[in-house]
Amino acid sequence: MKSFGSEGILFPVYFIMLALAVYLNVFTGSGLDIANIIINIGMFLIVGGIILYSTTHCFMPANRMMASLHLAARNFQTDFKRKGDYLWDDYKDNPKLFGNKLADTRFREYCEERRRLTMLERSAQCDIDDYLNEYYIDSVMKCGLISIVPGVMTGLGILGTFIGLSFGLQNFNTGSASAITDSIPQLMNGIKIAFHTSIYGMVFSLVFNFVYKKNLEDAYNAMDDFLDSYHKYVAPRAQNNAANIFLDYQALQMMQTEKMMEKFSDEVADKIARALRQ
């Protein structure tokens, strides 16, 4: 099943920025600056860890679950055409309907709740929407955690900016003209650190935010498509089912009332006829 979505672009962007950092620090300027190299290594290690964790623990689990829901929706349509009726009775005892641990767990909880309500003989019914929905996508993707990542990356860039400026100004000598001239290279190295880390932070923040929003939108769309297919082929929505039961009850009452009226009118007509004959 599909495991990667738009987060696949994070790693190429990461290595491109890493190559740019190596080029700027090694192949340009007047020589290697240890402080600049240390700051860049620290920033890239932090960003790399964030990207790796987000991909393996947030984006990929959500993508695998969405792929299983897509496959299940296609199977619903195929089985419905074959059977020509709702598929709930065929699927309610299937513990691995989706072939995905996350989705199968929620589906089992949904089936158990339906059975419990049936045993209690209550008119209220639960719906699959209560178990598989956008809120569950948020929990699988850990949206509360990764939504702050773009801000963290921007913050790392700003932090590197202040660190670079502090290094440059700390070694800047405002004494004689010759001392100022000798301090300019150190000041420029600090400014270089500041600008480089700001660029890295903004690029990573923009790319990560795009990937996060794109994956979230794709997951929401996939969930909506699955729910539509489920209610269309497996089981109708609970509120629709309750409304249909109420309408059937009304139709039955009307039918019984009509039969009673017909019977009453026949008896009255028969009595009038006998009275006229007498």
N, C-alpha and C positions, 0 to 999 in steps of 0.2 A: 504494500500500500504506500501511497505517497507520504513521505515524511518531511519533505522540504517545500517551503513556499517561497515567498519573496525574501525571507531571511537568508536565502542563499547568496544574496549580494553582499552581505555583511563581511564575509571573509575576503572576497576580492578587494573590497574597499579598504579593509584593514591592512592587507599586504601591500596595496598600492601606497597607502599613507606611510607604512613602515619603510618601504623603499625610498619614498620621498625624504623621510627623516634621515635615513642613512646617507643619501646623496647630499643633503644640505649640511650635514655635520661632518662628513668625511671628505667629500670631493669639492667642496667650496670653502671659501674663507681663507684665513691665514693659518689655520691649523686646527687640531683637535682641542675642544674645550671640554674638560672633564665634567664640570658642573652641568653643561648643556646635555652631554651624553647621559649622565645619571638621571636627570629630570625626564628626558625623553624615554629612557628605558622604564622608569617607574610608571610613567603615564601609559605607555603601550602595554605593560604588563597588566595594569588595572583594567584598561579598556578590553584587552583580550580576554581576561577572565570574565568580565561582564557579558561579552558577546557569546562566549562558549556556554556559560550558564543559561543565558536567555534562550539560546538555540536548543540546547538539549533538554532543559527542564520546563520550558514555557511554549515555544513555538512548535517544536516537533510533536509533543503529545497532543496538542490541539489539532495539528494537521492530520495525524494518524486517525484521530477520532472522527474528524470531518470526512476523511476518505472512506471510513467504514460506514458512515451515514449515507454518503452518496451511493455506495454500493448497495446498501439495504434499500434505499429508495427505488433503485432500478429493479431489484428483486421483487419488491412489492408490486410494481406495475406488471412484471412478467407473470407472477403467481396469480394476480387478480384476473388477468386475461384468461389464464388457464382454468381457474375455478369459477369465475363469474359471480363472486360473492365476497363479502368482507372476510379478511384473513385472520381475525383475532383468534379464533379457535385453533388455527394452525400454528400460531406463533406464541401463544401465551405460555406454553410449557417448554419453550426453546431457551435454554440458559445461555447460549452463545449465538444469539441471533445476528449480532454485528461483527463478531470476531475481533472485538476490541474490548479490553478489560474495563475501561472507563464507561463506555456506552452500555456494555452488557450489565455492569453493576447497577447503573441507574434504571435500566429496563426491568431487571429482577425486582428492584424495590417498587417500581410502578405496578408490576403484576401482583406482588404480594399485597399491596394496598387495595387493589381492585378485588382480590379474593377476600380480604378481610371485610370490606364493605358489603360484599355479596353475602357473606356469612351472617352479618349483622342485619341483613334485609333492610338496609337503608336506601332511600331514594337518591341520596347524594352519591356522586361518583367522582373519582379522581381522573385526571387527564394526563397524558404523556407530556403535555406542556409544563406540568408542575415539576417534572424531573429532568427533562432535556430541554433547555432553553438558553437564552443569552446569558443569564446569570451563571449558569453552569459553565459556559464557555469562559466567562471572566475568571472563574475559580481555577479552571484547568490551565488557562494561559497565565495565571497569576498576574492579572492586570493591575492589581493594587501595587505590586512590586515593580514590574517593568515599566509602568507608566512614569516612574520618576527617573528612569535611566537617562532619557535625553537631557533632563536638567542636571543630572550628575555629571554627564560628559561635558556639558557646557561649563559647569562649575570647575571641573578639572582643568579646562583650558584657562579659565580666569585665574585659578590658583597658580598655574604655571606662569601666567603673566606677571602676577605680583612677585612670585619667587624670582623670576628673571630680572625684573626691575630692581628688586632689593639687592641681588647680587651685583648688578651693574653699579648701583649708587653706593653700595658699601665700599667698593674699591676705587671709587672716583675721588681724586685728590683735587681740591680747589685752591691749592697753594700757588706756586709760581706758574708761569706760562708753560715752562717745560714739563712741570708735573701734571698740569692739565692735559698737555699733549700726550704724555705717556699713559694717562688714565683713560683716554678716549677708546682704545681697543677693548679694554675691559668693560666699559660702559656699553659699547656696541654689542659685545657678546651677551650681556644681560638683556639688551633690547631684542636681540635675535632670539633668545630663549622665550621672551614674552610673546613675540609675534608668532613664533612657530607653534607653541602650545595652544595659543588662541585659535589658530587655523585648524589644528588637529581636533580640538574640542568641538568647534562649530561643525566641521564636516561630519564627525562621528555622530553628533547630536541630530543633525538634519537627516542623515541616512537612517539611523536607528528609529527615529520618530516616524519616517515614511514606512519602514518595514513593519513597525508595530501597528500603525493605523491600517495598512493594507491587509495584514494578516487578520486583524480583528474584523474588518469589513467582510472579507472572504468567509470567515467562520460564521458570522451572523447570517450571511446570505445562504450558506450551506445548511445551516440549522433551519432557516425558514422553509427552504425547499423540502427538507426532510419531513418537517411537521405537516406541510401541505400534502405530501404524498402519503404520509401515515394516516391522516384523517380521511383521505380520499379512498384508500385501498384497504386499510387494516381495521380501523375503528373510527366512527364519527366522533366529533367533539362531544364532551360530556354535556355541555349546555344544550347542544343541538339534540342529543339523544333524549334529554329530559323534556325538551320542548315537543319532540315527536311523541313521546309517551303521553303527554298532556293532550295533544291534538287527537291521538288515537282514542283516549278516554272520552273526549268530547264527542267524537264521531260515534262511539259506541252508545253514549247516552242519547244522542239525537236519534239513532236508529231504534233504540228501545222505545223512545217517546213516540216515534212515528208508528211503530207497531201497536202500541197501546191505544193511540188515537184511532187507528184503522179498526181495531177490535171494538172499541167503544162505539164508533160510528156504525159499524155493522150491527151491533146489538140494538142500538137505538132504531136503526132503519127496520130491523126485523120486528121489533115491538110495535112500531107505527103500522107496519103492514098488517100484523095480526089484528090490531085494533080496528083498522079500516075494514078488514074482512068481516069482523064481528058486527 
